Amino acid sequence: MLKKCITLLLAALMVASLAACGVSTDRASGSAESADTDMRLLEPGKLIIATEATFPPYEMPAEDGQGAAGTGFAGIDIELAAAIADKLGLELVVKNMTFDSALYAAQLGKADLVLAGIGESSERKQFMLFSEPYISSVQVVIVPDTIDPDEPYDYRGKKIGTQKNTTSWIYSMDDFGEDQVTVFDTGAEAVQALLDGRLDAVVLEQAPAENIVRKTDGVVILDQKFTEDDYVIGMAKDNPGLQQAVNQALKELDDDGTLRRIIERYIPSGEQ
């Protein structure tokens, strides 16, 4: 399907805040410290990330209460953040909030990074810097189990649900328009609306969608994928030194196999 540009309407929220937002400057001492530009951090010695911890297997509360680096949270993004912090010689701090608040926190300098299953888009690039991709993501469609998942799905006139401000939301709005799409704070809420008969289908990222469907009777995932995307790490537009340091850390974690091991702990290779 042809993707048209949509506006995320973030500019009005940012204009005043960017100038007022203060951050301290620090330089990491880890092996990934190869940036020519100073890396700016909110607090010396700490890497503060914003996330929305209701998006397994990417981010969620840790079952053991400890989580990655003692943050209390687990998942691909959290373990990746911990590995990056270790590379940079920093202590990881995780702030849990809604998805759109996590985006704003990084944009406005209230967090160093946002890791929350984020897809890069031309609209977001106006306000943020992004890392190189660290995982490919697939958007899928959840429907009632009365629908044959093998058959082509007719979206015409259907009520589509998705999670607010996610890549799934962007693509759904782009393809179907606001009259056909209803947004929810979480994917689980959207699926509940589907079960209640208020929606015909839900578009979500594949791994969280599969997690929800495994725990939910009465729904299935269509065999035909909706679209594919890459996930990236976001940061403030005026912090290229941090972008460079994160990219170097990602390269090292990819080269030594750490990134693959993190991903396969949560998404076995046969499921990707």
C-alpha positions as CSV (number, residue, x, y, z in Angstrom):
1,M,0.0,0.0,0.0
2,L,1.2,3.5,-0.8
3,K,2.2,5.3,2.4
4,K,1.3,9.0,2.5
5,C,2.9,11.4,5.0
6,I,1.0,12.2,8.1
7,T,1.8,14.9,10.8
8,L,2.3,13.9,14.4
9,L,1.6,17.4,15.6
10,L,4.5,17.5,17.9
11,A,6.0,20.9,16.9
12,A,3.6,23.0,19.0
13,L,4.5,21.1,22.1
14,M,8.3,21.5,21.6
15,V,9.0,25.0,20.5
16,A,8.9,26.6,23.9
17,S,10.2,23.5,25.8
18,L,13.4,22.9,23.8
19,A,14.8,26.3,24.7
20,A,13.9,25.9,28.4
21,C,15.1,22.4,28.9
22,G,18.5,22.1,30.7
23,V,20.8,19.2,30.6
24,S,24.2,18.6,32.1
25,T,27.3,17.6,30.0
26,D,29.3,14.5,30.7
27,R,31.5,12.2,28.7
28,A,31.4,8.4,28.9
29,S,34.5,6.4,29.7
30,G,33.5,3.1,28.0
31,S,34.8,1.5,24.8
32,A,32.1,3.1,22.7
33,E,33.3,6.6,23.5
34,S,34.5,7.5,20.0
35,A,32.3,10.5,19.2
36,D,34.1,13.6,18.1
37,T,31.3,15.7,19.6
38,D,30.6,15.9,23.3
39,M,27.9,13.5,24.5
40,R,25.4,15.4,26.6
41,L,23.6,13.6,29.5
42,L,20.9,14.7,31.9
43,E,22.9,13.5,34.9
44,P,26.7,12.8,35.0
45,G,27.4,9.1,35.2
46,K,23.8,8.0,34.3
47,L,22.0,7.0,31.2
48,I,18.3,7.8,31.7
49,I,15.9,6.1,29.3
50,A,12.2,6.6,28.8
51,T,10.0,3.7,27.9
52,E,6.5,2.3,28.1
53,A,6.7,-1.0,30.0
54,T,3.5,-2.5,28.7
55,F,5.0,-3.8,25.4
56,P,6.4,-7.3,25.8
57,P,8.8,-8.7,24.8
58,Y,10.4,-5.3,24.3
59,E,9.7,-3.7,27.7
60,M,7.8,-4.9,30.7
61,P,8.1,-5.2,34.5
62,A,10.6,-7.9,35.6
63,E,9.0,-11.0,37.0
64,D,11.8,-11.3,39.6
65,G,11.5,-7.6,40.6
66,Q,15.1,-7.0,39.7
67,G,15.3,-6.9,35.9
68,A,18.2,-5.7,33.8
69,A,20.8,-3.8,35.8
70,G,18.5,-3.8,38.8
71,T,16.0,-1.4,37.1
72,G,13.0,-3.5,37.8
73,F,12.2,-3.9,34.1
74,A,13.0,-6.5,31.5
75,G,12.7,-7.0,27.7
76,I,14.8,-6.6,24.6
77,D,14.9,-2.8,24.8
78,I,15.7,-2.8,28.5
79,E,18.5,-5.3,28.2
80,L,19.8,-3.5,25.2
81,A,19.8,-0.2,27.1
82,A,21.7,-1.9,29.9
83,A,24.3,-3.2,27.5
84,I,24.7,0.3,26.0
85,A,25.1,1.9,29.4
86,D,27.7,-0.7,30.3
87,K,29.6,0.1,27.1
88,L,29.5,3.8,27.9
89,G,30.5,3.3,31.5
90,L,27.2,4.6,32.8
91,E,24.5,3.6,35.3
92,L,21.2,2.8,33.7
93,V,18.0,4.5,34.9
94,V,14.6,3.5,33.5
95,K,11.6,5.9,33.6
96,N,8.3,4.2,32.8
97,M,5.5,6.3,31.2
98,T,3.0,6.3,28.4
99,F,4.4,5.8,24.9
100,D,3.8,9.4,23.7
101,S,5.2,10.8,27.0
102,A,8.4,8.7,26.4
103,L,8.8,10.2,22.9
104,Y,8.3,13.7,24.3
105,A,10.8,13.0,27.2
106,A,13.6,12.3,24.7
107,Q,12.6,15.1,22.3
108,L,12.5,17.7,25.1
109,G,15.6,16.5,26.9
110,K,13.8,15.0,29.9
111,A,15.4,11.6,29.2
112,D,18.7,10.8,27.4
113,L,17.1,8.1,25.2
114,V,13.8,6.6,24.3
115,L,13.6,2.8,23.8
116,A,10.0,1.8,23.3
117,G,9.6,-0.2,20.0
118,I,10.1,3.0,17.9
119,G,10.0,3.1,14.1
120,E,11.8,5.9,12.4
121,S,9.6,8.2,10.2
122,S,10.1,11.4,8.3
123,E,7.8,13.2,10.7
124,R,9.7,12.1,13.8
125,K,13.1,12.9,12.2
126,Q,12.0,16.5,12.2
127,F,12.2,16.5,16.0
128,M,14.6,13.7,17.0
129,L,17.8,12.0,16.2
130,F,17.8,8.2,15.8
131,S,20.3,5.4,16.1
132,E,20.9,2.8,13.4
133,P,18.2,0.1,13.4
134,Y,18.8,-2.7,15.9
135,I,15.9,-5.1,15.0
136,S,13.3,-5.5,12.2
137,S,9.7,-5.3,13.2
138,V,6.6,-6.6,11.5
139,Q,3.1,-5.2,11.9
140,V,0.3,-7.8,12.0
141,V,-3.5,-7.8,12.2
142,I,-5.5,-9.4,15.0
143,V,-9.1,-10.4,14.2
144,P,-11.8,-12.6,15.8
145,D,-11.1,-16.3,15.5
146,T,-14.2,-16.6,13.4
147,I,-12.1,-15.2,10.5
148,D,-10.0,-17.6,8.5
149,P,-6.4,-16.2,8.9
150,D,-5.4,-17.8,5.6
151,E,-7.8,-15.8,3.5
152,P,-7.2,-12.3,2.2
153,Y,-8.8,-9.7,4.5
154,D,-11.1,-7.0,3.2
155,Y,-10.5,-3.8,5.2
156,R,-13.2,-1.8,3.5
157,G,-15.5,-0.2,6.0
158,K,-13.9,-2.0,8.9
159,K,-13.2,-0.4,12.3
160,I,-9.5,-0.7,13.0
161,G,-7.9,-0.4,16.4
162,T,-4.2,0.3,17.3
163,Q,-1.9,1.8,19.9
164,K,-1.5,5.5,20.0
165,N,1.6,7.1,18.5
166,T,3.2,3.7,17.5
167,T,4.4,2.8,14.1
168,S,1.2,0.7,13.8
169,W,-0.8,3.8,14.4
170,I,1.1,5.8,11.8
171,Y,0.6,3.1,9.1
172,S,-3.1,2.5,10.1
173,M,-3.9,6.2,9.9
174,D,-2.1,6.5,6.6
175,D,-3.9,3.6,5.0
176,F,-7.4,4.0,6.5
177,G,-7.8,7.5,7.9
178,E,-9.0,8.8,11.2
179,D,-12.6,7.9,10.5
180,Q,-11.8,4.2,10.3
181,V,-9.1,4.1,13.0
182,T,-9.5,4.1,16.8
183,V,-6.5,4.6,19.0
184,F,-5.9,3.1,22.5
185,D,-3.2,3.7,25.1
186,T,-2.1,0.0,24.9
187,G,-2.4,-2.8,22.5
188,A,-4.2,-4.9,25.1
189,E,-6.9,-2.3,25.4
190,A,-7.4,-2.4,21.6
191,V,-7.7,-6.2,21.7
192,Q,-10.3,-6.0,24.5
193,A,-12.3,-3.6,22.3
194,L,-12.1,-6.1,19.5
195,L,-13.4,-8.8,21.9
196,D,-16.2,-6.5,23.0
197,G,-17.3,-6.1,19.4
198,R,-16.3,-2.4,19.1
199,L,-13.7,-3.1,16.5
200,D,-13.2,-5.5,13.5
201,A,-9.5,-5.7,13.6
202,V,-6.4,-4.5,15.5
203,V,-3.0,-3.6,14.0
204,L,0.0,-4.1,16.3
205,E,3.7,-5.0,16.1
206,Q,4.2,-8.7,15.7
207,A,5.9,-9.8,18.9
208,P,3.6,-7.9,21.3
209,A,0.6,-9.1,19.2
210,E,1.7,-12.7,19.5
211,N,2.1,-12.3,23.2
212,I,-1.4,-10.9,23.6
213,V,-3.0,-13.6,21.4
214,R,-1.3,-16.4,23.3
215,K,-3.0,-15.2,26.5
216,T,-6.4,-14.3,24.9
217,D,-9.1,-16.6,23.7
218,G,-11.2,-15.7,20.7
219,V,-8.6,-13.9,18.5
220,V,-6.1,-14.9,15.8
221,I,-3.4,-13.2,13.7
222,L,-3.8,-13.0,10.0
223,D,-1.1,-14.8,8.0
224,Q,-0.6,-11.8,5.7
225,K,1.6,-9.2,7.4
226,F,0.5,-5.6,7.4
227,T,3.9,-4.0,6.9
228,E,7.5,-4.2,8.0
229,D,9.6,-1.7,9.9
230,D,12.9,-1.3,11.7
231,Y,13.2,-0.3,15.4
232,V,15.6,2.5,16.5
233,I,16.6,4.4,19.6
234,G,15.5,8.1,19.8
235,M,17.2,11.1,21.4
236,A,17.1,14.9,21.3
237,K,17.7,16.6,18.0
238,D,20.6,18.7,19.5
239,N,22.6,15.8,20.8
240,P,24.6,14.3,17.9
241,G,27.4,13.2,20.3
242,L,25.0,10.9,22.1
243,Q,23.8,9.6,18.7
244,Q,27.3,8.8,17.7
245,A,28.2,7.1,20.9
246,V,25.0,5.0,20.8
247,N,25.6,3.9,17.3
248,Q,29.2,2.9,18.2
249,A,27.9,0.9,21.1
250,L,25.3,-0.8,18.9
251,K,28.0,-1.8,16.4
252,E,30.1,-3.3,19.1
253,L,27.2,-5.2,20.6
254,D,26.3,-6.5,17.2
255,D,29.9,-7.5,16.3
256,D,30.4,-9.4,19.6
257,G,27.0,-11.2,19.4
258,T,25.5,-9.5,22.4
259,L,22.6,-8.0,20.5
260,R,21.6,-11.3,18.9
261,R,21.7,-13.1,22.3
262,I,19.5,-10.4,23.8
263,I,16.9,-10.7,21.0
264,E,16.9,-14.5,21.0
265,R,16.3,-14.6,24.8
266,Y,12.9,-13.1,24.1
267,I,12.2,-14.0,20.4
268,P,13.7,-17.3,19.5
269,S,15.1,-17.3,16.0
270,G,12.4,-19.6,14.7
271,E,9.7,-17.1,15.7
272,Q,11.1,-14.1,13.8
